[in-house]
Amino acid sequence: MTLRSRLGPALIAIFLAGCVAQAATHRIDGTLPDGGDCPAFGTWNAATSTCRIDDAIVQEQEWLLIDAATVDVVGTLTNEGLLENRGLLLIHGFVDSTSDLVNNWDGTTINRGEFFSHFMYNFGGLTNESSGSIEFELHLENNAPMINHGHIDLGGNYFNIPGRLFANFGSLDISPTGNLVNSGTMIHTGRIENLGALQNDAELIEHCDSVLSGNAVSGLATTPAQSMRVTIDTLEWCSIDGASGYDVVRGDLQTLRSSAGDFAPATTDCLADGVGGTSIVQPAPPEPDRVWWFLVRANDVTGAGFDTVFDSQVGEREAGITASAGACP
């Protein structure tokens, strides 16, 4: 259910008034001077080149946010014309875009509030943070990394073009009118409720803890992610059917890079040898300016090892780790 259908037009007006504290609505009837100056009703911070908008703005024709400039929407921005971002568009309040919004190659959009979009073309980077909510009503074309940590409602078409990334770490609801076509790389570690259509024409990687309910994915089969989560205290990984236990090794990233990817000198420790669970206590953190890498191998599973099936792996790991001083027995 979408934001608009939940609240209705009358309640939306009340909601927006609360956000902007009954502020007056300002209209932009043309291109702003110099393409990106802060309007007179905004607050300009010269030290950070940030234009903070606390009121309600209706943009009817064209607004270009130029490079090195930041627009921080704390109130409400309504786009009824063309909004082109070539700087940083930061949303803490509400952006209601009923017309074209272009996030250009040199633009970045970060949403921490509410973002409603009819037509969006993402050529830069779009991140929906954990506090953010986005509703794509008609059309989204993704030509750059799009990362979701919050919630997305999809009521129209979302095209993730070849070579591009869509990572869902939060929640995504695809309505009966929604259609997501993945022709690039899609990583899913959160929750998806698919009441419409989700078509995978390339690579869709699903984490073992992810949830996908509703209609099945059409097209190519999804790829299970044999991934690891590392925190300050623990290491956790996905279970593999038939595994009698797991080996966990650790190594030095700087050594791995300086040796051109040779795991023999870069593998330093065996942290677990045949452990039965899918987590271990994380050893003490590395010293300053030092970075560790970790790998997990399932035991007694055909084809399982420290090597992966993904094209991103360009060299063999198994032989080097086995020959290292940090190999598990």
Protein Blocks (a to p, Z undefined) as FASTA:
>chain_A
ZZklmnommlmmmmmmmmnoopacdddfbdcehhlaccfkbccdfklopacdfbdcddfk
bccddehiacddfbbcddfbbcddfbdcddfbbccdfbdcdddfkbccddfbdcddfbdc
dfbbcdddfkbccddfkbccdfbdcddfbbcddfbdcdddehiacddfbbcdddfkbccd
dfbbcddfbbcddfbbcddfbbccddfkbccehjddehjdddddddddddfkbccdddde
hiabdcdddddfklmmmnnopaklmpmbdfbghiablcdcddddddehiacddddddehi
ehiafbdfbfklmbdfklmmmmpmkbcZZ
